[in-house]
Amino acid sequence: MNIYIDNRSGLPIYEQIVSQIKNQIISGTLADGEALPSMRQLARELNISVITTKRAYEDLEREGFLATVP
């Protein structure tokens, strides 16, 4: 999964993540049922806070784009 963060963008980082994941799901780049990186792993890869990835994942789940599986 490729996510690019633009620190000069006017959009908050979590919204950039949400937008890019949505686009990848809609375009078919991310297949139905495909596992995403954990919140901690994504935060580490993007060098951002876990709280930011948590907010992005929660927004995506609330909108029906993700389902959390323990």
Secondary structure, DSSP 4 states (H G I P E B T S, - for coil): ------TTSSS-HHHHHHHHHHHHHHHTSSPTTPPPPPHHHHHHHHT--HHHHHHHHHHHHHTTS-----
